[in-house]
Amino acid sequence: MKAEYSPAAIGADDLSAILARVDRYLRRHGSAYGETPIPADQLEDVRSDIILAWLADDWTAREFESLSKHGRSLFPPTLSTLGQHLRGVLFHAGRARRRGWRAEGATRRVADRRRDSAEFSGTGSASRSADPALILSAVESVSGELILSRRAAQDRTRRRLPLKYRGGVSVIPVDAPTAFKVMKRRNTGGYMLSVLARHPDRTAIQIERWTRFNFERVGQVPRRSPARSKTRRTLPPGIGSAECREAIG
């Protein structure tokens, strides 16, 4: 670093260039199609927070932190004065983007942290996308037809193998009547003493073992009846065995 950096001595021309660079950064990363969109009513607040954080920061401490953690300077000697200003303001712009454009020191809600952890699992978009083989398997399960190319279908026909199979996904209608669901619990038992006859010198008794079979209601299940049979699931419009067969050629 040529000298101790301070944004206080910035000129009017350099300040205009820096503000334009911040606006371009926000348009790139905070647009509706960017990685972290900024609501339209918060754009000016985010812009002001970045500029204020840049002007009020202790750059001597920042420089020492960069040297101690990363072993390199924030402002190498080859940077011009304008380059140092741009490096400083983009440093705070990147920090604002990583904390979701929130003000410095603002805490995130628990719901936001849970949503982010569910949406961003650390894998690439290709790994999070659906596997084409699984999509074809699901279509086959619902339609009951094998998704084969023309050559594969001709080969199966030549070998007298079926092109369809019994299957499909069926569900019970949501308006089907319900019945109580019970679960078997542990039996209880004991002994019962009965007096059969009383004599002057003795009493005739009988001992019987008894067992009680215990059941407990744990909820409700759809009632199956011939009038309320399962309903066959259908594929969404535009997705079927014919479309998939045409896609694989």
N, C-alpha and C positions, 0 to 999 in steps of 0.2 A: 504494500500500500504506500503510495507516494506521500501521503500525509494522513493525519487522523481525519477520518471521514465525518462530515457533518452536512446534513441537508439544509442548514439554515442559510447558507450563502448561495442558494440557487437563484439563477436569473429568471426573468420573465419568459424568455424563449425556451429555456430548458424545462420550465414548469409546464408550459403548453405541450411540449413534446411528451412529457411524463404523463400528463392527464390523458392525452390521446392514446398512449400505450396501455394505460390502465383500462380505458374503455374498450380497447381491442381485446384485452385479456378477458374482460367480463363477457364480451359478446361471444368469444370462442368457448369459454368453459361454463358460462352461466345462462346461455340461451335455452329456449324450450327444447332444443335438440342436443344440448350439451350433456356432459356427464353429471353435473350438479346444477340443475336449473335454479335460477333466482326468480322469485315472484316479481312481477312488474312493479308493484308498489314498494318493494324493498331495494330496488336497484340503486337509488341515490344514497340510501343509508349504507349499503355495502361499500359503495365507492368512497363515501366520506370516512368510513371506519378505516379503510386501507390507507388513505392519505394521512389521516391523523396518526395512525400507528407508525407510519413511516417517518413522519416529522418528529414525533415525540419519543422515538426509541433511543436507547442508550447503545450507540453503535460501537463504542469501545468494548462494552461487555459482550456484545454480539460477536465482535471480531475475536475476542479471547475464547468465547465458547466454541466458535468454529475451529479455531486452531487446536484446542484441547480435545475436541471430540473427533474431528475429521482430519486434522493435520494439514489443513489448507486454509488459505485466507479467503474471506468473502470478497475482498477488493484487491485483486492482484495488481502489481505495479503497471501492468500493460493496459489497464483500463483508463479511459479518458474520464474527465469530470462528469460528462453526461452518462457515460457507461456506468460509473459508480452510482449515480442517482437511479438509473434504470435497474441496476442490480438490487439496490435497497428497496425500491417500491415493489418490484416483482417478488422479492423475498417475502414481504408481508401479504401480497396478493396470493401467493401459494399457500401461506399459512391459513388465510381466510378460506380458501377453497377446501383445504383438508379438514377444517372444522365445520364444514357445511354452511359457509358464509355467515356464521353467527359472530356476534361481537366477542372481543377478547375476554375470556373468563366466563362466558356464558356456558351453563351446563345443559347437556342434552337430556331430553326426556327419555324415560325408560322405554316407552313405546317406540321412539325413533331408533334407539339402539337395537331393539329386538327386530324391527322391520329391516334395518340395514343388514343385520347378521343373517336374516333369512334370504334377502335378495342377493347379497354378495357373499358367495361361499368361498371365494379365493380361487375358483377355477375359471377357465376361459369360457367364452360364449359357445365355442364348439362342444365343450364338455357338458355344458348345461342344456344344450339343445337336444331335442328328441332323436333317438336312434331310428333311422329309416327302417331297419329290420324289425324293431319293436312296433312301429306304426303299421307295417304290412301284417305282422302277426295279429295285431288288434283287429284290423279290418277282416282278416280271415276268420277270427273268432266270432265276430258279430255277424258277418254275412254268410258264413258256412261255405265259402268258396275259396279254393286255393288260388293265390295270386301267383301266376306263372307267366313267364314269357311265352311267345308263340312257339319257339323251339322246344321248350320244356313241356308245354301242353301237348304238342304233337308226339313227343317221346313217351309221355304217360299214356296217351291214347293208343299208341302202337303197342305198348305193353299191357293194354287193357286195364289200366289203373284208373280209378275214379278221379274226376276233377272237383268233386264236392265231397263233403263229409258232414256227418251229423254233428251239429254243434250249435253255436250261437249263444248269445248272452241274453238271459231272460230275467225279468224283475217282477216283483209283486206290485200292483198299482198302489199309489199312496192312499187312495180312498178305500182300500180293502178293509173289511171288518177285522177287529183284533180279538185275540183270546189271551187269557192269563198264561204267563209262563211261570212254571214252578221248577224248583231245584230240589233234588233229594238231599236231605240232611242225615246226620248220624241217628241211628235208631236208639231208642231208650227202652229199657226193660226192667223187670223186677219179678218178684214172687208173690203169689196170692195164697193165703192160708184160709181154708174153708173147713168148717166143722160138719162132719157127716152125721155122727150120732154120739150121744152121750150115754154112757153106761155107769153103773155104780162104782166100778173099779177102774174104768178107763174112758177115754174120749177118742173117738175115731176122727182123724183129720185128713185132709188132702192138701198137698202143696202143688201148685201149678205155676209154671213159668209163663209170663206174658211179655210180649214185644209190641212196641208202638212204632210204626213207620212214620217218620216225620218228613214233611215237605214244607217248602216256604215259597211264597210268591215273590218273584224277583223282577217282575215287569210284565210287558205285553209283547206278543208276537202277532204278525198277520195271520188271520185265520184262512187256512187252505180249504177250498171247496170247489167242486166242479164248475160252479157259476162264477167263481172269482179265480180263474187260473192265472198263471203268469203271463206277462205281456212281453213280447219279443222286442228287444231294443233295436233301434234303427240307427244308421249312420247319418252324420250331418250331411246337408245338401252339398253336392260337389265332391264328396269323398266316398268312393265305392270301389268295388272290385274292378269295374271297367276302367275307371280313371287310374287306379294304381297299375293295372296291367298295361295301360297305354304309356305310363310314365317309365316303366322298366323296359319297355320295348319288347 
